Amino acid sequence: MTRYDTPTGIADLNASVASLMQQFGRWTALREVIRQFFRHRSKPPDSIGILSDHHRKDVGLPPIPPAAERWMPPRF
């Protein structure tokens, strides 16, 4: 059997929204909800360069080479 209980978080959210609507008005609250929904939030870039060698090893990456090997051209 499936149980459909409403979590208490929904009731708290409803009370908060009702409070905001009472304080600022329905149209202002609705406008801000819509504005926040469509607001563009940029995602920070995924960077694996800040991981230590130990963490890189844990996720299966090779260790960071020394600085001299990273910036010098290969020797022939």
PyMOL CGO cylinders between C-alpha atoms (Angstrom):
from pymol import cmd
from pymol.cgo import CYLINDER

trace = [
    CYLINDER, 0.00, 0.00, 0.00, 1.06, 3.54, -0.60, 0.3, 1, 1, 1, 1, 1, 1,
    CYLINDER, 1.06, 3.54, -0.60, 0.73, 6.17, 2.04, 0.3, 1, 1, 1, 1, 1, 1,
    CYLINDER, 0.73, 6.17, 2.04, 0.14, 9.76, 1.00, 0.3, 1, 1, 1, 1, 1, 1,
    CYLINDER, 0.14, 9.76, 1.00, 1.05, 11.96, 3.93, 0.3, 1, 1, 1, 1, 1, 1,
    CYLINDER, 1.05, 11.96, 3.93, 1.69, 15.63, 3.46, 0.3, 1, 1, 1, 1, 1, 1,
    CYLINDER, 1.69, 15.63, 3.46, 5.07, 16.51, 4.95, 0.3, 1, 1, 1, 1, 1, 1,
    CYLINDER, 5.07, 16.51, 4.95, 5.11, 19.34, 7.46, 0.3, 1, 1, 1, 1, 1, 1,
    CYLINDER, 5.11, 19.34, 7.46, 7.40, 21.35, 5.17, 0.3, 1, 1, 1, 1, 1, 1,
    CYLINDER, 7.40, 21.35, 5.17, 4.49, 22.00, 2.81, 0.3, 1, 1, 1, 1, 1, 1,
    CYLINDER, 4.49, 22.00, 2.81, 2.35, 23.38, 5.61, 0.3, 1, 1, 1, 1, 1, 1,
    CYLINDER, 2.35, 23.38, 5.61, 5.21, 25.64, 6.72, 0.3, 1, 1, 1, 1, 1, 1,
    CYLINDER, 5.21, 25.64, 6.72, 5.71, 26.82, 3.14, 0.3, 1, 1, 1, 1, 1, 1,
    CYLINDER, 5.71, 26.82, 3.14, 2.01, 27.57, 2.74, 0.3, 1, 1, 1, 1, 1, 1,
    CYLINDER, 2.01, 27.57, 2.74, 2.03, 29.59, 5.95, 0.3, 1, 1, 1, 1, 1, 1,
    CYLINDER, 2.03, 29.59, 5.95, 5.11, 31.52, 4.82, 0.3, 1, 1, 1, 1, 1, 1,
    CYLINDER, 5.11, 31.52, 4.82, 3.64, 32.31, 1.42, 0.3, 1, 1, 1, 1, 1, 1,
    CYLINDER, 3.64, 32.31, 1.42, 0.35, 33.38, 2.99, 0.3, 1, 1, 1, 1, 1, 1,
    CYLINDER, 0.35, 33.38, 2.99, 2.25, 35.66, 5.34, 0.3, 1, 1, 1, 1, 1, 1,
    CYLINDER, 2.25, 35.66, 5.34, 4.19, 37.24, 2.45, 0.3, 1, 1, 1, 1, 1, 1,
    CYLINDER, 4.19, 37.24, 2.45, 1.00, 37.70, 0.45, 0.3, 1, 1, 1, 1, 1, 1,
    CYLINDER, 1.00, 37.70, 0.45, -0.64, 39.41, 3.39, 0.3, 1, 1, 1, 1, 1, 1,
    CYLINDER, -0.64, 39.41, 3.39, 2.36, 41.66, 3.97, 0.3, 1, 1, 1, 1, 1, 1,
    CYLINDER, 2.36, 41.66, 3.97, 3.14, 42.68, 0.36, 0.3, 1, 1, 1, 1, 1, 1,
    CYLINDER, 3.14, 42.68, 0.36, -0.02, 41.89, -1.59, 0.3, 1, 1, 1, 1, 1, 1,
    CYLINDER, -0.02, 41.89, -1.59, -0.91, 39.07, -3.93, 0.3, 1, 1, 1, 1, 1, 1,
    CYLINDER, -0.91, 39.07, -3.93, 0.32, 40.59, -7.17, 0.3, 1, 1, 1, 1, 1, 1,
    CYLINDER, 0.32, 40.59, -7.17, 3.68, 41.65, -5.75, 0.3, 1, 1, 1, 1, 1, 1,
    CYLINDER, 3.68, 41.65, -5.75, 4.26, 38.21, -4.24, 0.3, 1, 1, 1, 1, 1, 1,
    CYLINDER, 4.26, 38.21, -4.24, 3.23, 36.48, -7.48, 0.3, 1, 1, 1, 1, 1, 1,
    CYLINDER, 3.23, 36.48, -7.48, 5.44, 38.78, -9.57, 0.3, 1, 1, 1, 1, 1, 1,
    CYLINDER, 5.44, 38.78, -9.57, 8.46, 38.04, -7.37, 0.3, 1, 1, 1, 1, 1, 1,
    CYLINDER, 8.46, 38.04, -7.37, 7.85, 34.28, -7.45, 0.3, 1, 1, 1, 1, 1, 1,
    CYLINDER, 7.85, 34.28, -7.45, 7.72, 34.37, -11.25, 0.3, 1, 1, 1, 1, 1, 1,
    CYLINDER, 7.72, 34.37, -11.25, 10.78, 36.62, -11.45, 0.3, 1, 1, 1, 1, 1, 1,
    CYLINDER, 10.78, 36.62, -11.45, 12.79, 34.30, -9.20, 0.3, 1, 1, 1, 1, 1, 1,
    CYLINDER, 12.79, 34.30, -9.20, 11.67, 31.27, -11.20, 0.3, 1, 1, 1, 1, 1, 1,
    CYLINDER, 11.67, 31.27, -11.20, 12.95, 32.70, -14.48, 0.3, 1, 1, 1, 1, 1, 1,
    CYLINDER, 12.95, 32.70, -14.48, 16.08, 34.33, -13.07, 0.3, 1, 1, 1, 1, 1, 1,
    CYLINDER, 16.08, 34.33, -13.07, 19.23, 33.08, -14.75, 0.3, 1, 1, 1, 1, 1, 1,
    CYLINDER, 19.23, 33.08, -14.75, 21.61, 31.53, -12.28, 0.3, 1, 1, 1, 1, 1, 1,
    CYLINDER, 21.61, 31.53, -12.28, 25.02, 30.84, -13.68, 0.3, 1, 1, 1, 1, 1, 1,
    CYLINDER, 25.02, 30.84, -13.68, 26.53, 27.55, -12.68, 0.3, 1, 1, 1, 1, 1, 1,
    CYLINDER, 26.53, 27.55, -12.68, 30.09, 27.72, -11.41, 0.3, 1, 1, 1, 1, 1, 1,
    CYLINDER, 30.09, 27.72, -11.41, 32.48, 25.86, -13.67, 0.3, 1, 1, 1, 1, 1, 1,
    CYLINDER, 32.48, 25.86, -13.67, 33.50, 22.38, -12.72, 0.3, 1, 1, 1, 1, 1, 1,
    CYLINDER, 33.50, 22.38, -12.72, 37.15, 22.53, -11.84, 0.3, 1, 1, 1, 1, 1, 1,
    CYLINDER, 37.15, 22.53, -11.84, 39.26, 19.51, -11.04, 0.3, 1, 1, 1, 1, 1, 1,
    CYLINDER, 39.26, 19.51, -11.04, 42.41, 21.61, -10.90, 0.3, 1, 1, 1, 1, 1, 1,
    CYLINDER, 42.41, 21.61, -10.90, 41.86, 22.46, -7.25, 0.3, 1, 1, 1, 1, 1, 1,
    CYLINDER, 41.86, 22.46, -7.25, 41.87, 18.83, -6.08, 0.3, 1, 1, 1, 1, 1, 1,
    CYLINDER, 41.87, 18.83, -6.08, 44.89, 17.55, -4.23, 0.3, 1, 1, 1, 1, 1, 1,
    CYLINDER, 44.89, 17.55, -4.23, 46.79, 14.58, -5.61, 0.3, 1, 1, 1, 1, 1, 1,
    CYLINDER, 46.79, 14.58, -5.61, 45.23, 12.38, -2.94, 0.3, 1, 1, 1, 1, 1, 1,
    CYLINDER, 45.23, 12.38, -2.94, 41.69, 13.32, -4.00, 0.3, 1, 1, 1, 1, 1, 1,
    CYLINDER, 41.69, 13.32, -4.00, 42.58, 13.02, -7.67, 0.3, 1, 1, 1, 1, 1, 1,
    CYLINDER, 42.58, 13.02, -7.67, 43.81, 9.47, -7.01, 0.3, 1, 1, 1, 1, 1, 1,
    CYLINDER, 43.81, 9.47, -7.01, 40.54, 8.67, -5.19, 0.3, 1, 1, 1, 1, 1, 1,
    CYLINDER, 40.54, 8.67, -5.19, 38.47, 9.55, -8.26, 0.3, 1, 1, 1, 1, 1, 1,
    CYLINDER, 38.47, 9.55, -8.26, 40.85, 7.85, -10.70, 0.3, 1, 1, 1, 1, 1, 1,
    CYLINDER, 40.85, 7.85, -10.70, 42.74, 10.86, -12.07, 0.3, 1, 1, 1, 1, 1, 1,
    CYLINDER, 42.74, 10.86, -12.07, 46.51, 11.01, -12.50, 0.3, 1, 1, 1, 1, 1, 1,
    CYLINDER, 46.51, 11.01, -12.50, 48.51, 13.24, -10.12, 0.3, 1, 1, 1, 1, 1, 1,
    CYLINDER, 48.51, 13.24, -10.12, 49.28, 16.80, -11.12, 0.3, 1, 1, 1, 1, 1, 1,
    CYLINDER, 49.28, 16.80, -11.12, 52.67, 16.96, -12.84, 0.3, 1, 1, 1, 1, 1, 1,
    CYLINDER, 52.67, 16.96, -12.84, 55.29, 19.36, -11.46, 0.3, 1, 1, 1, 1, 1, 1,
    CYLINDER, 55.29, 19.36, -11.46, 55.10, 22.93, -12.76, 0.3, 1, 1, 1, 1, 1, 1,
    CYLINDER, 55.10, 22.93, -12.76, 58.21, 22.54, -14.94, 0.3, 1, 1, 1, 1, 1, 1,
    CYLINDER, 58.21, 22.54, -14.94, 56.67, 19.62, -16.82, 0.3, 1, 1, 1, 1, 1, 1,
    CYLINDER, 56.67, 19.62, -16.82, 53.36, 21.38, -17.33, 0.3, 1, 1, 1, 1, 1, 1,
    CYLINDER, 53.36, 21.38, -17.33, 54.70, 24.53, -19.00, 0.3, 1, 1, 1, 1, 1, 1,
    CYLINDER, 54.70, 24.53, -19.00, 57.79, 23.38, -20.86, 0.3, 1, 1, 1, 1, 1, 1,
    CYLINDER, 57.79, 23.38, -20.86, 57.55, 21.97, -24.38, 0.3, 1, 1, 1, 1, 1, 1,
    CYLINDER, 57.55, 21.97, -24.38, 58.49, 18.32, -24.82, 0.3, 1, 1, 1, 1, 1, 1,
    CYLINDER, 58.49, 18.32, -24.82, 62.17, 17.60, -25.32, 0.3, 1, 1, 1, 1, 1, 1,
    CYLINDER, 62.17, 17.60, -25.32, 63.26, 15.79, -28.49, 0.3, 1, 1, 1, 1, 1, 1,
]
cmd.load_cgo(trace, "trace")
